[in-house]
Amino acid sequence: MSPGEPNAIYDGIGHGYASHRQPDPGIERQILEALGQSSRVLNVGAGAGSYEPDDGRTVVALEPSAVMRAQRPHGSAPCVAGVAEALPFPDGGFDATLTVFSIHHWPDQRAGLDELRRVAPRNVLLTFDPAFHDRFWLVRDYLPEMVDLPGSVPLAPDEVCDHLGGGVVEPVPVHADCVDGFFWAYWRRPEAYLDPSVRAGISGTAQLPADLVEARMQRLAADLASGAWHQRNADLLTLDQVDAGYRLVIADS
């Protein structure tokens, strides 16, 4: 596997990933509603199992990284090694596929989407619109290098939906108390990004050089201490949620 492939990435950065990546209740409800009555679900790029249905459906997980597979909790769905672009399952073997924050790491996103359509008539993907990246204060003021990472340029949600044959694209708001520690999760809790274990659960920060990130986080700490961060981002402090570009694609073929 090449260094850009998902198992190579997460075998390097995925240690302890499950600690800060817990399912957020609001997002989880939205995903379960999108899966509808699907009884057989394939979770592609399953990671440590966040958002994997545990409501009586038959679920199979697929994850390329051994480091991530090892973090799956006891009793979770059976998990096989594999990649989205070559799913080891028969045509129509599932009612639905689920993909959560995974597509941006696929070397060939369109090939992976074709495979999702092949194995299930309904495809549910939680992804993000890359156009929102440089609007985030963490990128704008501290880590602009994140926009150049390979995983920062997924297909836009509308492109994903169109490639899957059409469907709906739902906004997924990020609440101020979001418990899933993904990229935008701490938009109103900036001090969280000072914690190395939090940053380790975010693929973008985890992939950047550690000395660069540490230097920028020292700048963030100084801005928090001086009040400069609060001045620059005063408009955020009164909000309970933001549109950070996260989208749930629900497509039926």
Backbone torsions as a table, in degrees:
resi	resn	phi	psi	omega
1	MET	NA	144.0	178.4
2	SER	-81.8	159.8	-177.2
3	PRO	-59.1	-23.2	-177.7
4	GLY	-82.7	-6.9	-177.0
5	GLU	-81.3	153.0	-167.9
6	PRO	-60.5	-36.3	-179.1
7	ASN	-70.1	-33.8	176.8
8	ALA	-65.6	-41.4	179.5
9	ILE	-63.5	-53.1	-172.5
10	TYR	-79.8	-20.6	170.8
11	ASP	-66.0	-24.2	178.5
12	GLY	-91.6	-37.2	-173.3
13	ILE	-112.4	-2.0	-170.7
14	GLY	-85.9	-2.0	-177.9
15	HIS	-64.1	128.3	-179.6
16	GLY	73.8	11.8	-175.0
17	TYR	-61.0	-36.7	-174.9
18	ALA	-67.8	-18.9	-173.9
19	SER	-61.0	-40.4	-175.2
20	HIS	-111.2	3.6	-178.4
21	ARG	-112.0	71.4	177.9
22	GLN	-97.7	146.5	-178.5
23	PRO	-63.5	133.0	175.5
24	ASP	-83.2	130.5	-173.9
25	PRO	-56.3	-42.2	-179.0
26	GLY	-65.2	-43.9	178.6
27	ILE	-66.4	-39.5	179.7
28	GLU	-61.4	-42.7	178.1
29	ARG	-60.8	-41.8	-178.7
30	GLN	-64.3	-39.9	179.1
31	ILE	-66.9	-44.7	-179.2
32	LEU	-64.1	-38.1	176.5
33	GLU	-63.8	-37.8	-179.9
34	ALA	-67.6	-33.4	178.4
35	LEU	-71.4	-20.3	175.9
36	GLY	57.7	-132.6	-177.1
37	GLN	-91.8	10.8	-179.1
38	SER	-58.8	124.2	-176.8
39	SER	-98.8	-23.0	178.2
40	ARG	-116.6	114.1	-172.3
41	VAL	-123.3	133.8	173.1
42	LEU	-106.3	120.7	179.4
43	ASN	-97.1	108.7	-173.0
44	VAL	-98.0	127.6	-173.4
45	GLY	69.8	48.1	-166.4
46	ALA	-70.8	-20.3	-178.7
47	GLY	57.4	-135.1	-179.0
48	ALA	-87.3	4.1	172.6
49	GLY	102.3	8.9	177.6
50	SER	-59.7	138.2	177.8
51	TYR	68.8	10.4	177.2
52	GLU	-75.2	124.9	-177.0
53	PRO	-58.4	136.5	175.1
54	ASP	-129.5	34.4	-174.8
55	ASP	-106.0	28.1	175.9
56	GLY	99.6	-6.2	176.4
57	ARG	-71.3	161.1	170.8
58	THR	-87.6	115.2	-175.0
59	VAL	-120.8	135.6	171.2
60	VAL	-122.8	136.6	-179.9
61	ALA	-109.3	148.4	175.2
62	LEU	-129.9	127.8	-176.6
63	GLU	-149.0	125.6	-177.7
64	PRO	-76.4	-23.7	-172.4
65	SER	-92.8	123.1	176.8
66	ALA	-64.1	-33.9	178.4
67	VAL	-62.8	-41.4	179.0
68	MET	-73.0	-40.4	179.4
69	ARG	-60.3	-34.8	-178.2
70	ALA	-68.8	-17.8	-179.0
71	GLN	-92.7	-0.5	179.4
72	ARG	-69.0	134.2	-175.9
73	PRO	-68.6	154.5	176.8
74	HIS	-58.7	134.8	179.3
75	GLY	90.1	-2.3	178.7
76	SER	-74.7	173.3	-176.2
77	ALA	-60.1	149.8	175.9
78	PRO	-58.9	140.8	-174.6
79	CYS	-127.8	131.4	178.4
80	VAL	-113.9	153.9	176.1
81	ALA	-79.5	137.9	178.7
82	GLY	168.3	171.4	-179.5
83	VAL	-121.4	157.0	-175.4
84	ALA	-61.6	-34.1	-174.6
85	GLU	-72.5	-10.7	-179.4
86	ALA	-145.9	69.9	-177.3
87	LEU	-68.8	128.3	-177.3
88	PRO	-85.3	51.8	-176.6
89	PHE	-138.5	153.9	-177.5
90	PRO	-74.8	162.7	175.2
91	ASP	-55.7	132.9	176.2
92	GLY	63.8	25.4	-177.8
93	GLY	-73.9	-10.8	-177.5
94	PHE	-135.8	160.7	174.2
95	ASP	-82.1	-31.7	-177.6
96	ALA	-153.8	152.0	168.1
97	THR	-110.4	152.2	176.4
98	LEU	-127.8	132.5	178.3
99	THR	-136.3	118.8	-175.1
100	VAL	-118.8	114.2	177.1
101	PHE	48.6	48.7	-177.0
102	SER	-125.0	-38.3	-169.7
103	ILE	-57.8	-30.6	-177.4
104	HIS	-68.9	-10.5	176.5
105	HIS	-101.9	-0.6	-179.7
106	TRP	-77.4	128.2	178.3
107	PRO	-59.6	-36.2	178.8
108	ASP	-127.6	91.0	-173.2
109	GLN	-64.7	-40.1	-178.1
110	ARG	-67.6	-37.9	176.8
111	ALA	-63.9	-39.6	177.0
112	GLY	-63.3	-41.0	178.2
113	LEU	-64.1	-39.0	176.9
114	ASP	-60.2	-38.7	178.5
115	GLU	-67.0	-38.7	176.5
116	LEU	-58.8	-45.7	179.8
117	ARG	-63.5	-34.1	-177.0
118	ARG	-66.5	-38.8	-172.1
119	VAL	-93.9	-11.3	-177.5
120	ALA	-155.4	144.8	179.1
121	PRO	-78.4	-18.6	177.0
122	ARG	-119.4	133.9	-180.0
123	ASN	-128.3	125.5	-178.0
124	VAL	-119.9	120.1	-177.2
125	LEU	-129.1	129.4	169.5
126	LEU	-97.7	117.1	-176.3
127	THR	-141.2	-166.1	-179.4
128	PHE	-143.2	155.7	176.4
129	ASP	-89.4	114.8	-176.8
130	PRO	-62.7	-16.7	179.3
131	ALA	-63.7	-19.3	-178.9
132	PHE	-86.1	-11.2	-173.7
133	HIS	-55.6	-54.2	-172.6
134	ASP	-77.0	0.4	174.8
135	ARG	-84.7	-15.1	-176.1
136	PHE	-80.3	133.7	-177.2
137	TRP	-59.5	-30.7	-179.7
138	LEU	-63.2	-37.1	177.2
139	VAL	-80.5	-49.7	-174.9
140	ARG	-56.8	-44.8	-170.9
141	ASP	-103.3	-17.6	-171.2
142	TYR	-131.3	-42.7	-173.7
143	LEU	-130.8	61.2	179.5
144	PRO	-62.9	-18.0	179.3
145	GLU	-63.7	-18.2	-178.0
146	MET	-63.0	-31.1	-176.6
147	VAL	-68.5	-15.8	-178.5
148	ASP	-94.9	-2.6	178.2
149	LEU	-70.3	145.1	179.8
150	PRO	-55.1	-37.0	-178.4
151	GLY	-75.2	-0.6	179.9
152	SER	-91.1	2.9	-175.5
153	VAL	-128.5	60.6	174.0
154	PRO	-71.7	165.6	167.6
155	LEU	-56.2	143.2	175.5
156	ALA	-62.8	149.0	-177.9
157	PRO	-52.8	-40.2	179.0
158	ASP	-64.3	-36.1	176.7
159	GLU	-65.7	-41.1	177.3
160	VAL	-59.5	-47.7	-178.4
161	CYS	-60.9	-45.9	-179.7
162	ASP	-62.4	-41.4	-178.0
163	HIS	-66.1	-28.7	179.5
164	LEU	-85.2	3.5	176.7
165	GLY	100.5	5.3	177.9
166	GLY	99.1	158.7	-178.0
167	GLY	164.6	-141.0	179.5
168	VAL	-126.7	153.0	175.9
169	VAL	-123.4	114.7	-176.4
170	GLU	-103.6	134.2	171.4
171	PRO	-64.4	143.7	176.2
172	VAL	-120.5	96.7	-177.2
173	PRO	-67.6	152.0	176.5
174	VAL	-107.6	112.7	-179.2
175	HIS	-78.9	156.8	-175.8
176	ALA	-63.7	-23.4	179.7
177	ASP	-106.9	25.1	-179.0
178	CYS	-51.4	132.5	-177.2
179	VAL	-98.4	-6.9	176.1
180	ASP	-92.0	115.5	-170.2
181	GLY	-80.3	49.7	176.7
182	PHE	-79.7	-175.5	-169.7
183	PHE	-46.8	-56.7	-175.3
184	TRP	-87.9	0.1	-168.3
185	ALA	-55.5	-34.1	-173.2
186	TYR	-105.9	34.2	-175.9
187	TRP	-57.8	-29.6	178.3
188	ARG	-108.1	5.7	179.4
189	ARG	-127.6	64.5	-169.8
190	PRO	-59.9	-27.5	-178.1
191	GLU	-63.1	-21.8	179.9
192	ALA	-61.6	-34.7	-177.8
193	TYR	-69.3	-11.9	176.3
194	LEU	-74.9	-14.6	-177.9
195	ASP	-85.6	116.8	-179.5
196	PRO	-57.8	-31.9	-179.8
197	SER	-70.2	-32.2	174.2
198	VAL	-65.9	-47.0	-179.0
199	ARG	-64.0	-29.5	179.3
200	ALA	-67.0	-22.1	178.7
201	GLY	-89.7	5.9	179.2
202	ILE	-117.1	115.0	-172.2
203	SER	-59.9	-35.3	-178.9
204	GLY	-64.1	-48.4	179.6
205	THR	-71.4	-33.6	-178.4
206	ALA	-68.0	-25.3	-178.0
207	GLN	-85.8	-16.4	-179.9
208	LEU	-79.2	157.1	178.1
209	PRO	-57.2	132.5	-174.1
210	ALA	-60.1	-38.8	-178.4
211	ASP	-68.4	-34.8	177.4
212	LEU	-65.8	-47.5	-178.8
213	VAL	-62.9	-42.6	-179.2
214	GLU	-62.1	-41.4	179.2
215	ALA	-63.7	-41.2	-179.7
216	ARG	-70.0	-33.4	178.6
217	MET	-71.5	-28.8	172.7
218	GLN	-65.1	-36.9	176.3
219	ARG	-66.0	-40.6	177.0
220	LEU	-62.3	-43.9	179.7
221	ALA	-59.5	-40.8	179.0
222	ALA	-66.2	-39.5	179.5
223	ASP	-68.0	-33.3	176.0
224	LEU	-69.2	-41.1	-179.7
225	ALA	-66.1	-37.3	-177.0
226	SER	-84.1	-16.5	-175.7
227	GLY	91.5	-0.9	-178.3
228	ALA	-63.4	-39.3	179.3
229	TRP	-61.9	-44.2	-177.4
230	HIS	-65.7	-34.9	176.6
231	GLN	-66.2	-45.8	-177.7
232	ARG	-67.1	-29.2	-172.2
233	ASN	-119.3	29.1	-176.8
234	ALA	-58.4	-30.8	-178.2
235	ASP	-65.9	-24.1	-179.1
236	LEU	-79.2	-25.7	-168.4
237	LEU	-69.6	-16.7	179.5
238	THR	-99.7	-1.3	-176.7
239	LEU	-91.5	147.8	175.4
240	ASP	-99.1	-18.9	177.9
241	GLN	-155.3	160.6	177.3
242	VAL	-135.6	155.9	168.2
243	ASP	-92.6	106.1	-177.7
244	ALA	-100.9	11.2	178.2
245	GLY	90.8	3.0	177.3
246	TYR	-73.9	136.5	-175.3
247	ARG	-137.7	142.5	174.1
248	LEU	-105.2	115.8	178.6
249	VAL	-94.8	127.1	179.8
250	ILE	-125.4	110.3	-173.9
251	ALA	-126.9	136.5	176.4
252	ASP	-119.9	130.0	178.6
253	SER	-107.2	NA	NA
